[in-house]
Amino acid sequence: MPATAQPNKPLALVCGEDDFAVKERARQLYQQWCAEVGGMDHE
């Protein structure tokens, strides 16, 4: 059986008790990823 290809896209699970902190951390990750690929048009 051939090996399956590993995805090269990042995946993050952001969870916690404080909704504001979770939302803020998710926003930080999203902005970091957008900066790495050069904009928000890359999905």
N, C-alpha and C positions, 0 to 999 in steps of 0.2 A: 504494500500500500504506500503510495507516495506521501511524503510529508506535506502537511498543509502550510500554506503561506501565512506568515505572521503579519498582522496588520501593523503598519508603520505610523498609524495615527494615535495620538495620546488619548487616554481615557482616564477620567478622574471621578471619584465618588466623593462628594462633599456633603458631610452630614454632621449634625450636632444638635444640641439642645437650644442654642441661641439662633433664632431664625435670621436676625440681622447679620450676625457674624458669618453664617453659612452663605447668605446671599452675597456679602461683601467678598468672601474668599472666592466664590464662584465667578464673580465679576472680575477679580484680579487675574484668575487663570485665563478667562476668556480674552481679556485685554492683552495678556502676555502672548497667547497663541496667535492673536491677530497681528501683533507686532512682529512676531517671528516669520509669518508668511507674507507680510506686506499689505495688510488690509483686511476688511471684513467680507470681501466677495469670494473668499475661498471656503467652500463647504465640503 
